[in-house]
């Protein structure tokens, strides 16, 4: 069988996009260099012309006044002008050759785009459709119906009517019933696009009873946008009166209360300049698009229709399946089994993505019974669906093996913590274990770092209240008795003090006396209700990524150790001073010993969708682990890297030894990496700084993707702190 390779559309588009970006970059670089060289040559020519003019004027002046000219001066001046002219000619020849060579490179770079398109995109789709599927009048009628419905949904009423007339669909009651309603919806949408909200508000008023039944907040967000319009129009008196529209929603929904507080803050800043205020995100243009999509969703829901028309769904599904269909057809033609495709269903399953899996009335394939509200369908990470009762029966402790594929998954599992449903009262046990070897000189700080590191795994789940902490510690058999009796109590005390700072106590643990290595760590436990946790799987496109501690702790620790190792210190001493190394070391200890408790608390307040703590796998490794857990098809894209001051420079001086700028450098007791709604992120960062006294940063975005994470080619490096202040650590 011939192997047919076809790269999925998304991957192929990324390859083409990469070639296009490279070509654009090369062209821009060529123009910049060309302009700079031409400007330089013009400047040099102008200077030469001016020098020649000046020489001629001097000669003329001397002749006029009957002064004798020094022959040597005349010769020297002439030779100087000739040399300058020769240099200009040489410079122009070199530039011309450079432009010619560079033009060839540009031509090759641009030609590569077409070759990539030809390589990864097939244009011959003629053998994929099966025309026999639509060879009767009844079958064609379905095609005409979905085309007409799509035209109605988009307000193309006259075209739809003409198609109905030509295809004899006049007897179809579907369009006669929906036409008026669809016309009204399109009228409202057109007005929203023109930023006229009154028709939408009138529609909500007429349909308020149905909207309340579904707990819709459409009318609230329309009032929000109208209030912002009044502010931008500087109509502050009417805006103040308009505030009364929000009172009923504040009582209904806590989310509305937060939004109203933001609007009140915007009102305060509006009389200065709202576009330059902390609330400028309320004016972003994409909010109008979101409002249109929300209205469309709610309006079609009232009609019992999906937001996407059947034609739209069919086209999206077809585009997703087309690459696989091409491979299937080519493979079957080569093996003379193409007759299998004559049936009205595919011989194999084709994955069309999570968004296009539909279950109207679902019967559990395991228990052979229809699902109910008490026993709803449950989608596994792999995409297969079973009933809740079947899920309970298949679960062994915290593991679940899918009955249809080899994938095994954790039940309610975070990245470093397990979440176990308890038998009583709808409670969950959040628990984690962690330990490592000492990495700083101060045993007290080392104890605090170990405790903070253990607790971070629980905080990443949004569990703020720690019910129990156990300590795991072993002393090294290489330590003398005096060293052990001195160091170990201090380290234990640091661990206990950090636990008390977290609002809990060390209730016990395990001590190992005979061990080759000194080890310190612990076990943290929290018992929560469902609402007290944030399961890290709900990131959506449009979210942003927030980091609560700077990176570079391991680089700082290693640089500090190298002060006593001349062969290592010589590698970095030209880029950093001993004083800066010691300060970075102090900053890293301060950061590692700091709890993530406040960040975990604010995760609830600002509706975090997912989180993890950044430790041994580096920022990129933990971002990838978090992305793999998501329910939606997303990708985490990191644009900014907040790094302890001077550590990026040290990392560059060491080559790829640490991988700090690539996101691979290990961290110890790092910050929380949180996926937050875009509109909530700035407030989160501001409040955590007010409460903790330390910064948090928006470092990336959540985009449509394949549950992966990446760092852009040239991320922005944020030095932390941006400015070194005498006598202050941060």
C-alpha positions as CSV (number, residue, x, y, z in Angstrom):
1,X,0.0,0.0,0.0
2,X,1.3,3.4,-0.9
3,X,1.7,5.7,2.1
4,X,-0.2,9.0,1.6
5,X,0.9,11.8,3.8
6,X,-1.3,14.8,4.2
7,X,-0.5,17.4,6.9
8,X,-3.7,18.7,8.7
9,X,-4.8,22.2,7.6
10,X,-3.7,23.8,10.9
11,X,-0.2,22.4,10.7
12,X,0.1,23.2,7.0
13,X,-1.0,26.8,7.5
14,X,1.5,27.2,10.2
15,X,4.3,26.1,7.9
16,X,3.1,28.5,5.2
17,X,2.7,31.3,7.8
18,X,6.3,30.7,9.0
19,X,7.6,31.0,5.4
20,X,5.6,34.2,4.8
21,X,6.8,35.7,8.1
22,X,10.4,34.9,7.1
23,X,10.0,36.4,3.7
24,X,8.4,39.6,5.1
25,X,11.2,39.9,7.7
26,X,13.8,39.4,4.9
27,X,12.2,42.1,2.7
28,X,11.9,44.6,5.5
29,X,15.5,44.0,6.5
30,X,16.5,44.4,2.8
31,X,14.7,47.8,2.5
32,X,16.1,49.0,5.8
33,X,19.6,48.1,4.9
34,X,19.2,49.5,1.4
35,X,17.8,52.9,2.6
36,X,20.6,53.1,5.2
37,X,23.3,52.5,2.6
38,X,21.8,54.9,0.1
39,X,21.5,57.6,2.7
40,X,25.1,57.0,3.7
41,X,26.3,57.2,0.0
42,X,24.3,60.3,-0.6
43,X,25.8,61.9,2.5
44,X,29.3,60.9,1.4
45,X,28.7,62.3,-2.1
46,X,27.3,65.5,-0.7
47,X,30.3,66.0,1.5
48,X,32.7,65.3,-1.5
49,X,30.8,67.9,-3.6
50,X,31.0,70.4,-0.9
51,X,34.7,69.8,-0.4
52,X,35.3,70.3,-4.2
53,X,33.3,73.5,-4.2
54,X,35.2,74.8,-1.2
55,X,38.5,74.1,-2.9
56,X,37.4,75.9,-6.1
57,X,36.2,78.9,-4.1
58,X,39.6,79.1,-2.3
59,X,41.5,78.9,-5.6
60,X,39.2,81.6,-7.1
61,X,39.6,83.8,-4.1
62,X,43.3,83.5,-4.1
63,X,43.6,84.3,-7.8
64,X,41.3,87.3,-7.5
65,X,43.4,88.8,-4.7
66,X,46.6,88.1,-6.6
67,X,47.8,85.8,-3.8
68,X,50.2,83.0,-4.7
69,X,48.9,79.5,-4.0
70,X,51.1,76.9,-2.4
71,X,51.6,74.2,-5.0
72,X,51.7,71.4,-2.4
73,X,48.3,72.6,-0.9
74,X,46.7,72.6,-4.3
75,X,48.0,69.1,-5.1
76,X,47.0,67.8,-1.7
77,X,43.5,69.2,-2.0
78,X,43.1,67.7,-5.4
79,X,44.3,64.3,-4.3
80,X,42.0,64.4,-1.3
81,X,39.0,65.2,-3.6
82,X,40.0,62.4,-6.0
83,X,40.3,59.9,-3.1
84,X,36.9,60.8,-1.7
85,X,35.3,60.4,-5.1
86,X,37.0,57.0,-5.6
87,X,35.7,55.9,-2.2
88,X,32.2,56.9,-3.2
89,X,32.4,54.9,-6.4
90,X,33.8,51.9,-4.6
91,X,31.1,52.1,-2.0
92,X,28.4,52.3,-4.7
93,X,29.8,49.2,-6.5
94,X,29.9,47.2,-3.2
95,X,26.3,48.3,-2.5
96,X,25.2,47.3,-6.0
97,X,26.7,43.9,-5.6
98,X,25.1,43.5,-2.2
99,X,21.7,44.4,-3.6
100,X,22.1,42.0,-6.4
101,X,23.1,39.1,-4.2
102,X,20.4,39.9,-1.6
103,X,17.8,40.1,-4.3
104,X,18.5,36.5,-5.3
105,X,18.1,35.4,-1.7
106,X,14.8,37.3,-1.5
107,X,13.6,35.7,-4.7
108,X,14.4,32.2,-3.3
109,X,12.8,33.0,0.0
110,X,9.5,34.2,-1.6
111,X,9.6,31.3,-4.1
112,X,9.7,28.9,-1.1
113,X,6.2,30.0,-0.1
114,X,4.7,28.7,-3.3
115,X,6.6,25.4,-3.0
116,X,5.4,24.9,0.5
117,X,1.8,25.5,-0.6
118,X,2.2,23.1,-3.5
119,X,3.7,20.5,-1.1
120,X,1.2,20.5,1.7
121,X,-2.1,21.5,0.0
122,X,-3.7,19.3,-2.5
123,X,-6.0,20.9,-5.1
124,X,-7.6,17.8,-6.6
125,X,-10.6,17.0,-4.5
126,X,-12.7,15.7,-7.3
127,X,-12.4,12.1,-6.2
128,X,-13.7,12.7,-2.7
129,X,-17.4,13.6,-3.1
130,X,-19.8,10.8,-3.6
131,X,-22.4,12.3,-6.0
132,X,-24.7,9.2,-5.6
133,X,-25.6,10.4,-2.1
134,X,-27.5,13.3,-3.7
135,X,-28.9,11.8,-6.8
136,X,-32.6,12.1,-6.0
137,X,-35.0,15.0,-5.6
138,X,-35.6,14.3,-1.9
139,X,-31.9,14.3,-1.1
140,X,-31.3,17.5,-3.0
141,X,-34.2,19.1,-1.1
142,X,-32.2,18.8,2.1
143,X,-29.3,20.7,0.5
144,X,-31.6,23.5,-0.6
145,X,-33.2,23.6,2.8
146,X,-29.9,24.1,4.7
147,X,-28.7,26.7,2.1
148,X,-32.0,28.6,2.5
149,X,-31.8,28.5,6.3
150,X,-28.3,29.9,6.2
151,X,-29.4,32.7,3.9
152,X,-32.3,33.5,6.3
153,X,-29.9,33.5,9.3
154,X,-27.7,36.1,7.6
155,X,-30.6,38.3,6.5
156,X,-30.4,37.5,2.8
157,X,-34.2,37.1,2.6
158,X,-34.7,38.0,-1.1
159,X,-32.1,35.5,-2.2
160,X,-33.6,32.8,0.0
161,X,-37.1,33.5,-1.4
162,X,-35.8,33.2,-4.9
163,X,-34.1,29.9,-4.2
164,X,-37.3,28.6,-2.5
165,X,-39.3,29.6,-5.5
166,X,-36.9,27.9,-8.0
167,X,-36.5,24.7,-6.0
168,X,-40.2,24.5,-5.2
169,X,-39.8,24.6,-1.4
170,X,-42.8,26.8,-0.9
171,X,-44.6,24.1,1.1
172,X,-41.8,24.0,3.7
173,X,-43.4,25.4,6.8
174,X,-40.0,25.9,8.5
175,X,-39.2,29.1,6.7
176,X,-42.7,30.5,6.9
177,X,-42.6,30.3,10.7
178,X,-39.1,31.6,11.2
179,X,-38.8,34.3,8.6
180,X,-40.2,37.1,10.7
181,X,-38.1,36.2,13.7
182,X,-34.9,35.8,11.7
183,X,-35.5,39.2,10.1
184,X,-35.8,40.8,13.5
185,X,-32.6,39.1,14.8
186,X,-30.7,40.3,11.8
187,X,-32.0,43.8,12.2
188,X,-30.8,43.8,15.8
189,X,-27.4,42.4,14.9
190,X,-26.9,45.1,12.2
191,X,-27.7,47.8,14.7
192,X,-25.2,46.3,17.2
193,X,-22.5,46.3,14.5
194,X,-23.4,50.0,14.1
195,X,-23.1,50.4,17.9
196,X,-26.9,51.2,18.2
197,X,-28.0,49.2,21.3
198,X,-31.6,50.3,21.5
199,X,-33.2,47.6,19.2
200,X,-31.3,44.9,21.2
201,X,-32.6,46.3,24.5
202,X,-36.1,46.4,23.1
203,X,-35.8,42.8,22.1
204,X,-34.6,41.8,25.6
205,X,-37.5,43.7,27.1
206,X,-40.0,41.7,25.0
207,X,-38.3,38.4,25.8
208,X,-37.3,39.1,29.4
209,X,-39.4,36.2,30.8
210,X,-37.7,33.6,28.7
211,X,-34.2,35.1,29.3
212,X,-34.7,35.0,33.1
213,X,-35.6,31.3,32.9
214,X,-32.2,30.6,31.4
215,X,-30.4,33.0,33.8
216,X,-29.2,35.0,30.8
217,X,-27.1,38.1,31.4
218,X,-27.5,39.5,27.9
219,X,-29.6,42.5,29.0
220,X,-27.0,43.3,31.7
221,X,-24.1,43.3,29.2
222,X,-26.2,45.5,26.8
223,X,-26.7,48.0,29.7
224,X,-23.0,47.8,30.5
225,X,-22.1,48.7,26.9
226,X,-24.6,51.5,26.8
227,X,-23.2,53.0,30.1
228,X,-19.7,52.9,28.5
229,X,-21.1,54.7,25.5
230,X,-22.4,57.5,27.7
231,X,-19.0,57.8,29.3
232,X,-17.1,58.0,26.0
233,X,-19.7,60.6,24.8
234,X,-18.8,62.6,28.0
235,X,-22.5,62.5,29.0
236,X,-21.7,62.0,32.7
237,X,-25.1,63.1,34.1
238,X,-27.0,60.6,32.1
239,X,-24.4,57.9,32.8
240,X,-24.9,58.5,36.6
241,X,-28.7,58.1,36.2
242,X,-28.2,55.0,34.0
243,X,-26.5,53.3,36.9
244,X,-29.9,52.5,38.3
245,X,-30.4,49.8,35.6
246,X,-27.8,47.6,37.3
247,X,-29.3,47.4,40.7
248,X,-31.5,44.3,39.9
249,X,-28.6,42.4,38.5
250,X,-26.3,43.0,41.5
251,X,-28.8,41.1,43.7
252,X,-29.1,38.3,41.2
253,X,-25.5,37.5,40.3
254,X,-22.2,38.0,42.1
255,X,-20.4,38.3,38.7
256,X,-22.6,41.3,37.9
257,X,-21.5,42.9,41.2
258,X,-17.8,42.7,40.2
259,X,-18.6,44.2,36.7
260,X,-20.6,47.1,38.3
261,X,-17.7,47.9,40.6
262,X,-15.4,48.1,37.5
263,X,-17.9,50.4,35.8
264,X,-18.0,52.7,38.9
265,X,-14.2,52.8,38.8
266,X,-14.4,53.7,35.1
267,X,-16.9,56.5,35.9
268,X,-14.4,58.0,38.3
269,X,-11.6,58.1,35.7
270,X,-13.8,59.0,32.7
271,X,-13.7,62.7,33.4
272,X,-9.9,62.6,32.9
273,X,-9.3,60.2,30.1
274,X,-10.8,56.7,30.3
275,X,-8.5,55.4,27.4
276,X,-5.5,56.1,29.6
277,X,-6.9,54.7,32.9
278,X,-6.7,51.3,34.5
279,X,-10.1,50.6,33.0
280,X,-9.1,51.2,29.4
281,X,-9.7,47.5,28.7
282,X,-13.4,48.2,28.9
283,X,-13.1,50.1,25.6
284,X,-11.5,47.3,23.6
285,X,-13.2,46.8,20.2
286,X,-13.5,43.0,20.5
287,X,-16.1,43.5,23.3
288,X,-18.6,44.6,20.6
289,X,-18.0,41.4,18.7
290,X,-18.5,39.3,21.9
291,X,-21.7,41.2,22.5
292,X,-23.0,40.3,19.0
293,X,-22.1,36.7,19.5
294,X,-23.9,36.6,22.9
295,X,-27.0,38.2,21.4
296,X,-27.0,35.7,18.5
297,X,-26.5,32.8,20.8
298,X,-29.4,33.9,23.1
299,X,-31.7,34.8,20.2
300,X,-31.3,31.5,18.5
301,X,-31.6,29.6,21.8
302,X,-35.0,31.2,22.3
303,X,-36.0,29.8,18.9
304,X,-34.6,26.3,19.7
305,X,-31.8,26.7,17.2
306,X,-28.0,26.3,17.5
307,X,-25.9,29.4,17.1
308,X,-24.3,27.9,13.9
309,X,-26.6,27.1,11.0
310,X,-26.6,23.5,9.6
311,X,-24.7,24.7,6.5
312,X,-22.0,26.3,8.7
313,X,-21.7,23.1,10.7
314,X,-21.5,20.9,7.6
315,X,-18.8,23.1,6.0
316,X,-16.7,23.3,9.2
317,X,-17.0,19.5,9.6
318,X,-16.1,18.9,6.0
319,X,-13.1,21.1,6.1
320,X,-11.8,19.3,9.2
321,X,-12.4,15.9,7.6
322,X,-11.1,16.6,4.1
323,X,-7.4,15.8,4.7
324,X,-8.3,12.4,6.2
325,X,-10.8,11.8,3.4
326,X,-8.1,12.5,0.8
327,X,-5.8,9.9,2.5
328,X,-8.5,7.3,2.7
329,X,-9.6,7.7,-1.0
330,X,-6.0,7.5,-2.3
331,X,-5.2,4.5,-0.1
332,X,-8.3,2.6,-1.2
333,X,-7.8,3.4,-4.8
334,X,-4.3,2.0,-4.7
335,X,-5.6,-1.2,-3.1
336,X,-8.7,-1.6,-5.3
337,X,-11.2,-1.4,-2.5
338,X,-12.7,1.9,-3.4
339,X,-16.2,0.3,-3.7
340,X,-16.4,0.5,0.1
341,X,-16.9,4.3,-0.3
342,X,-20.1,3.8,-2.2
343,X,-21.9,3.4,1.0
344,X,-23.4,6.4,2.9
345,X,-21.1,6.1,5.8
346,X,-17.3,6.1,6.2
347,X,-15.4,2.8,6.6
348,X,-13.3,4.3,9.5
349,X,-13.9,7.0,12.1
350,X,-12.7,10.5,11.1
351,X,-11.9,12.9,13.9
352,X,-13.5,16.3,13.2
353,X,-12.6,17.9,16.6
354,X,-14.3,18.3,19.9
355,X,-16.6,21.1,18.7
356,X,-18.4,18.8,16.3
357,X,-19.4,15.9,18.4
358,X,-23.2,15.8,18.9
359,X,-25.3,13.6,21.1
360,X,-29.1,14.3,20.9
361,X,-30.4,11.4,22.9
362,X,-27.5,9.6,24.4
363,X,-27.5,6.0,25.5
364,X,-24.5,4.8,27.5
365,X,-22.6,2.2,25.5
366,X,-21.4,0.5,28.7
367,X,-24.6,0.2,30.8
368,X,-26.9,0.2,27.7
369,X,-29.3,2.7,29.2
370,X,-30.4,6.2,28.3
371,X,-28.8,9.0,30.3
372,X,-30.9,11.3,32.6
373,X,-30.4,14.5,34.5
374,X,-29.3,12.4,37.5
375,X,-27.1,10.2,35.3
376,X,-25.8,12.6,32.6
377,X,-23.3,11.8,29.8
378,X,-19.7,12.4,30.8
379,X,-16.9,13.2,28.2
380,X,-13.5,11.7,29.0
381,X,-10.2,13.5,28.2
382,X,-9.8,11.3,25.1
383,X,-13.2,12.4,23.7
384,X,-15.3,9.3,24.3
385,X,-18.5,9.6,26.2
386,X,-20.1,7.4,28.8
387,X,-22.7,7.9,31.5
388,X,-21.9,9.1,35.0
389,X,-22.9,5.7,36.5
390,X,-20.5,3.9,34.1
391,X,-17.8,6.4,35.0
392,X,-18.2,5.5,38.7
393,X,-18.1,1.8,38.0
394,X,-15.0,2.0,35.9
395,X,-13.0,4.2,38.2
396,X,-10.4,2.4,40.4
397,X,-9.4,4.8,43.2
398,X,-8.1,7.8,41.1
399,X,-7.4,6.0,37.8
400,X,-9.8,5.6,34.9
401,X,-9.2,3.4,31.8
402,X,-11.2,4.4,28.8
403,X,-13.1,1.3,27.5
404,X,-12.6,2.3,23.9
405,X,-9.0,3.4,23.6
406,X,-5.7,2.8,25.4
407,X,-5.8,6.2,27.2
408,X,-5.6,6.1,31.0
409,X,-6.4,9.3,32.9
410,X,-6.5,10.6,36.4
411,X,-9.9,11.3,37.9
412,X,-10.1,14.9,39.1
413,X,-6.3,15.3,38.9
414,X,-4.3,18.4,39.0
415,X,-0.7,18.5,37.8
416,X,1.0,17.7,41.1
417,X,-1.9,17.2,43.5
418,X,-4.5,14.4,43.6
419,X,-8.2,15.2,44.1
420,X,-10.1,12.3,45.6
421,X,-13.9,12.3,46.1
422,X,-14.7,11.3,49.7
423,X,-17.5,9.1,50.7
424,X,-19.3,11.6,52.8
425,X,-21.1,14.9,52.1
426,X,-19.8,15.8,48.7
427,X,-16.3,16.5,50.0
428,X,-12.9,16.1,48.2
429,X,-9.5,15.4,49.5
430,X,-6.7,17.5,47.8
431,X,-3.3,16.1,48.7
432,X,0.3,16.4,47.5
433,X,3.7,15.1,48.5
434,X,7.0,16.8,47.6
435,X,10.6,16.8,48.7
436,X,14.0,17.7,47.4
437,X,17.6,18.4,48.4
438,X,18.9,21.7,50.0
439,X,19.9,24.4,47.6
440,X,20.6,27.4,49.8
441,X,23.0,27.9,52.6
442,X,20.6,29.1,55.3
443,X,18.9,26.1,56.9
444,X,16.0,28.2,58.3
445,X,15.2,29.6,54.8
446,X,15.6,26.2,53.3
447,X,12.9,24.9,55.7
448,X,10.6,27.7,54.7
449,X,11.3,27.1,51.0
450,X,10.5,23.3,51.4
451,X,7.2,24.1,53.1
452,X,6.2,26.8,50.6
453,X,7.0,24.4,47.7
454,X,4.8,21.6,49.1
455,X,1.8,24.0,49.8
456,X,2.0,25.5,46.3
457,X,0.7,22.2,44.7
458,X,-2.5,22.5,46.8
459,X,-2.8,26.3,46.2
460,X,-2.6,25.7,42.4
461,X,-5.9,23.8,42.8
462,X,-7.5,26.8,44.4
463,X,-7.6,25.1,47.8
464,X,-6.7,27.9,50.2
465,X,-7.3,26.3,53.6
466,X,-4.7,23.6,54.5
467,X,-6.0,21.1,57.0
468,X,-2.9,19.1,57.7
469,X,0.8,19.2,57.0
470,X,3.3,16.3,57.5
471,X,7.1,16.9,57.4
472,X,9.5,14.5,55.7
473,X,13.1,15.0,56.6
474,X,16.4,13.0,56.6
475,X,19.8,14.1,57.7
476,X,22.9,13.0,55.8
477,X,25.2,10.3,57.3
478,X,28.1,12.5,56.0
479,X,27.2,15.2,58.6
480,X,28.9,15.2,61.9
481,X,26.8,14.9,65.0
482,X,27.4,18.5,65.8
483,X,26.4,19.6,62.3
484,X,23.3,17.5,62.4
485,X,22.2,18.8,65.9
486,X,22.8,22.3,64.7
487,X,21.3,22.4,61.2
488,X,18.3,20.1,61.4
489,X,16.4,21.9,64.3
490,X,16.8,25.2,62.4
491,X,15.5,23.7,59.2
492,X,12.5,22.1,61.0
493,X,11.7,25.4,62.6
494,X,11.7,27.2,59.3
495,X,9.3,24.6,57.9
496,X,7.0,24.9,60.9
497,X,7.0,28.7,60.8
498,X,6.1,28.7,57.1
499,X,3.2,26.3,57.9
500,X,1.9,28.6,60.6
501,X,2.1,31.5,58.2
502,X,-0.2,29.5,55.9
503,X,-2.7,29.1,58.8
504,X,-1.9,25.5,59.6
505,X,0.4,23.3,61.7
506,X,2.7,20.5,61.2
507,X,0.9,17.5,62.7
508,X,3.6,14.9,62.3
509,X,5.7,13.3,59.6
510,X,8.7,11.0,59.1
511,X,12.3,11.3,60.0
512,X,15.2,9.3,58.5
513,X,18.5,9.5,60.3
514,X,20.7,7.3,58.2
515,X,20.7,8.5,54.6
516,X,23.4,9.5,52.1
517,X,21.6,12.8,51.3
518,X,19.9,15.5,53.3
519,X,16.3,15.6,52.2
520,X,13.5,17.9,53.2
521,X,9.8,18.0,52.1
522,X,6.3,17.1,53.3
523,X,2.7,16.2,52.7
524,X,-0.1,18.8,52.5
525,X,-3.8,18.0,52.7
526,X,-6.9,20.1,52.3
527,X,-10.5,18.9,52.5
528,X,-12.7,21.0,50.2
529,X,-16.1,21.3,48.7
530,X,-16.5,21.5,44.9
531,X,-16.8,25.3,45.1
532,X,-13.5,25.6,47.0
533,X,-11.5,24.1,44.2
534,X,-10.6,25.2,40.7
535,X,-10.2,22.2,38.5
536,X,-7.4,23.1,36.0
537,X,-9.2,22.3,32.8
538,X,-11.4,25.2,31.7
539,X,-9.1,27.6,29.9
540,X,-10.8,29.1,26.8
541,X,-9.6,31.0,23.8
542,X,-9.2,34.7,24.8
543,X,-7.9,34.0,28.3
544,X,-4.5,35.4,29.3
545,X,-1.7,33.8,31.3
546,X,-0.6,35.4,34.6
547,X,2.6,34.5,36.5
548,X,2.9,35.5,40.2
549,X,6.7,35.1,40.8
550,X,9.7,35.9,38.6
551,X,11.8,33.2,37.0
552,X,15.5,32.5,37.3
553,X,15.8,31.1,40.9
554,X,18.0,28.2,39.9
555,X,20.3,30.5,37.8
556,X,20.7,32.8,40.8
557,X,21.5,29.9,43.1
558,X,24.0,28.4,40.8
559,X,25.7,31.8,40.1
560,X,26.0,32.2,43.9
561,X,27.7,28.8,44.2
562,X,30.1,29.7,41.4
563,X,31.6,32.5,43.5
564,X,33.7,29.8,45.2
565,X,34.4,27.9,41.9
566,X,36.9,29.9,39.8
567,X,36.6,27.9,36.7
568,X,32.8,28.5,36.7
569,X,32.9,32.1,37.9
570,X,35.3,33.0,35.0
571,X,32.4,32.2,32.6
572,X,30.2,34.9,33.9
573,X,32.3,37.5,35.8
574,X,32.5,39.7,32.7
575,X,28.7,40.2,32.6
576,X,27.9,40.4,36.3
577,X,29.5,41.6,39.5
578,X,29.8,39.7,42.8
579,X,27.5,42.2,44.5
580,X,24.8,41.6,41.8
581,X,25.1,37.8,42.2
582,X,24.6,38.0,46.0
583,X,21.6,40.3,45.6
584,X,20.0,38.0,43.0
585,X,20.6,35.1,45.4
586,X,18.8,37.0,48.2
587,X,16.0,37.8,45.8
588,X,15.6,34.1,44.8
589,X,15.5,33.0,48.5
590,X,12.9,35.6,49.2
591,X,10.8,34.5,46.3
592,X,11.1,30.8,46.9
593,X,10.1,31.2,50.6
594,X,7.0,33.2,49.8
595,X,3.6,31.5,49.9
596,X,1.2,31.4,46.9
597,X,-1.8,31.6,49.3
598,X,-2.9,35.1,48.3
599,X,-2.7,34.2,44.6
600,X,-4.8,31.1,45.2
601,X,-7.4,33.2,47.1
602,X,-7.6,35.7,44.3
603,X,-8.0,32.9,41.7
604,X,-11.6,32.5,43.0
605,X,-12.3,36.2,43.1
606,X,-11.3,36.7,39.5
607,X,-12.7,33.5,38.0
608,X,-9.5,31.6,37.1
609,X,-10.0,28.9,34.6
610,X,-6.9,26.8,35.3
611,X,-3.6,27.0,37.2
612,X,-0.4,25.2,38.1
613,X,2.7,26.1,40.1
614,X,6.0,26.5,38.3
615,X,8.8,24.2,39.6
616,X,11.2,21.7,38.3
617,X,9.9,21.5,34.7
618,X,10.4,25.2,34.0
619,X,7.7,27.6,32.8
620,X,7.3,25.9,29.4
621,X,7.2,22.4,30.8
622,X,4.5,23.3,33.3
623,X,2.5,25.3,30.7
624,X,2.6,22.3,28.4
625,X,1.4,20.0,31.2
626,X,-1.5,22.4,32.1
627,X,-2.5,22.8,28.4
628,X,-2.8,19.0,28.0
629,X,-5.5,18.9,30.7
630,X,-7.8,21.4,29.1
631,X,-11.3,20.4,27.9
632,X,-11.1,22.9,24.9
633,X,-8.7,22.8,22.0
634,X,-6.4,25.6,23.1
635,X,-2.7,26.5,23.0
636,X,-0.8,28.5,25.6
637,X,1.4,31.1,23.9
638,X,4.0,32.9,26.2
639,X,5.2,36.3,25.1
640,X,6.9,37.7,28.2
641,X,9.4,36.2,30.6
642,X,9.7,38.0,34.0
643,X,13.2,37.1,35.3
644,X,15.2,38.1,38.4
645,X,17.4,41.0,37.4
646,X,20.7,40.1,35.6
647,X,19.9,36.4,35.4
648,X,18.9,36.5,31.8
649,X,22.4,37.9,31.1
650,X,24.0,35.2,33.1
651,X,22.0,32.5,31.3
652,X,23.1,33.9,27.9
653,X,26.7,33.9,29.0
654,X,26.4,30.2,29.8
655,X,24.9,29.2,26.4
656,X,22.1,26.7,26.7
657,X,23.2,25.4,30.0
658,X,20.1,26.6,31.9
659,X,17.6,27.0,29.0
660,X,16.1,30.0,30.9
661,X,15.1,32.0,27.9
662,X,13.7,28.9,26.3
663,X,11.5,28.2,29.3
664,X,13.3,25.0,30.4
665,X,15.2,26.2,33.4
666,X,14.1,24.5,36.6
667,X,12.5,26.6,39.3
668,X,12.0,25.9,43.0
669,X,8.8,27.0,44.8
670,X,7.9,29.2,41.9
671,X,4.8,31.2,41.3
672,X,1.4,30.3,40.0
673,X,0.8,30.2,36.3
674,X,-2.9,31.1,35.9
675,X,-5.3,31.2,33.0
676,X,-7.6,34.2,33.7
677,X,-10.4,35.9,31.7
678,X,-8.7,38.8,29.8
679,X,-11.0,41.4,31.5
680,X,-10.1,40.1,35.0
681,X,-6.3,39.8,34.7
682,X,-5.3,43.4,35.2
683,X,-7.4,43.7,38.4
684,X,-5.9,40.4,39.6
685,X,-2.3,41.7,39.1
686,X,-3.1,45.0,40.8
687,X,-4.8,43.4,43.8
688,X,-2.1,40.8,44.4
689,X,0.5,43.6,44.4
690,X,-1.6,45.6,46.9
691,X,-1.9,42.6,49.2
692,X,1.5,41.0,48.9
693,X,3.7,43.9,47.9
694,X,5.0,41.9,44.9
695,X,4.3,42.1,41.2
696,X,2.4,39.6,39.0
697,X,2.7,39.8,35.2
698,X,0.5,39.0,32.2
699,X,2.9,36.8,30.2
700,X,0.9,35.2,27.4
701,X,-2.5,34.4,25.9
702,X,-4.7,31.4,25.3
703,X,-5.3,30.7,21.6
704,X,-7.1,28.1,19.5
705,X,-4.8,25.1,19.3
706,X,-4.0,21.5,20.1
707,X,-3.5,21.5,23.9
708,X,0.2,22.5,23.7
709,X,2.3,25.5,24.9
710,X,5.0,27.5,23.3
711,X,7.2,30.5,23.8
712,X,7.4,33.0,20.8
713,X,10.8,33.2,19.1
714,X,11.8,36.5,20.7
715,X,10.0,36.9,24.0
716,X,10.1,40.1,25.9
717,X,12.4,39.8,28.9
718,X,11.1,41.7,32.0
719,X,13.9,42.5,34.5
720,X,12.6,42.1,38.1
721,X,13.0,44.6,39.6
722,X,13.2,47.0,36.7
723,X,15.4,49.4,38.7
724,X,17.8,48.5,41.5
725,X,17.2,50.6,44.6
726,X,19.9,51.0,47.2
727,X,19.0,49.3,50.5
728,X,15.9,47.5,49.0
729,X,15.7,43.9,47.8
730,X,13.0,44.5,45.2
